[in-house]
Amino acid sequence: MEFDRAVDAKGQSCPMPVLLTAKAAKEMTSGEVMFLEATDAGARSDIPAWAEQTGNELIESSEEGDVLSFYIRKK
């Protein structure tokens, strides 16, 4: 899937994946897609919750090994 911005939050503990995601989203324009990778297990629930609370669209999420991947479209 194509994306406009990549966020590497691997190795970061909660709440850093959400904070890095929020920071990147502020720098994006509506309709752009962010690709986020995280290894903190909390991101499995934190990132979808953040997307819902902020009105951004969680397009897809997946897990490979200990790496969680998310595609999020900015509202």
C-alpha positions in Angstrom: 0.0 0.0 0.0 1.2 3.5 -0.8 1.7 6.0 2.0 2.8 9.6 2.3 4.6 9.4 5.7 6.4 6.7 7.6 6.6 6.6 11.4 9.1 4.2 13.0 8.1 3.7 16.6 9.9 0.3 16.9 11.6 0.0 20.3 9.5 2.8 21.8 7.5 2.2 24.9 4.0 3.5 25.6 3.0 6.3 25.2 5.6 7.1 22.5 4.0 5.3 19.6 0.8 7.3 20.1 2.7 10.6 20.6 4.8 10.0 17.5 1.7 9.2 15.5 -0.1 12.3 16.7 2.9 14.5 15.9 3.2 13.1 12.4 -0.6 13.5 11.9 -0.4 17.2 12.7 2.2 17.7 10.0 0.0 15.9 7.4 -2.8 17.2 5.2 -6.3 15.7 4.9 -6.3 12.5 2.9 -2.7 11.6 3.3 -1.8 8.1 4.6 0.7 7.3 7.3 2.5 4.0 7.8 3.3 3.3 11.4 5.5 0.4 12.7 5.6 -0.3 16.5 6.8 -3.1 18.7 5.1 -2.0 22.0 2.2 -4.4 22.5 0.0 -1.6 23.8 0.0 -0.1 20.3 -2.3 -3.0 19.3 -5.2 -1.2 21.1 -3.8 2.3 21.6 -3.4 3.2 17.9 -6.9 2.1 16.8 -8.3 3.9 19.9 -6.3 7.1 19.0 -7.6 6.9 15.4 -11.2 6.6 16.5 -10.9 9.4 19.1 -9.3 11.8 16.6 -11.6 10.9 13.6 -8.7 9.5 11.5 -9.3 6.3 9.6 -7.4 3.2 10.5 -7.2 1.6 7.0 -5.4 -1.6 7.9 -3.4 -3.1 10.7 -1.2 -6.3 10.7 1.2 -8.1 12.9 4.4 -9.9 11.8 6.5 -11.3 14.6 6.7 -8.6 17.2 6.2 -5.7 14.7 2.7 -4.1 14.6 2.0 -2.2 11.3 -0.8 0.3 10.8 -2.0 2.4 7.8 -3.9 5.5 8.9 -5.6 8.1 6.7 -5.6 11.6 8.1 -9.1 13.1 8.4 
